[in-house]
C-alpha cells in the first residue's frame, strides 16, 4: 500500500535549479485567484510558503511567487481561519 503522506508532497525547483520538497496544506481562493499554501519539509523551516496558482487544475499548472505583502497576509489569514474552523486549535 502506498504511503498516503506521499500524496501531499510537492517538489518544486527553486531559482537556483534545486529541487525543494513541500507538504501541501491547502488551496485558498482570494480575489478571484487561487493560492497554494505549502510547508517546506526541511526540519529547519518554520514558515509556510504561499504561491499564486496559474492554470489551476490543468496539466500546465504554474506556481508564481507573490510580491504583495498584503495579499500574502490576507491569504494566510484565510488559511488560519479555515484551519481554526476545521480543527479549533489555532489562534
C-alpha positions, 0 to 999 in steps of 0.5 A: 500500500502506498504511503498516503503522506506521499500524496501531499508532497510537492517538489518544486525547483527553486531559482537556483535549479534545486529541487525543494520538497513541500507538504501541501496544506491547502488551496485558498481562493482570494480575489478571484485567484487561487493560492497554494499554501505549502510547508517546506519539509526541511526540519529547519523551516518554520514558515509556510510558503504561499504561491499564486496558482496559474492554470489551476487544475490543468496539466500546465499548472504554474506556481508564481511567487507573490510580491504583495505583502498584503495579499500574502497576509490576507491569504494566510489569514484565510488559511488560519481561519479555515484551519481554526474552523476545521480543527479549533486549535489555532489562534 
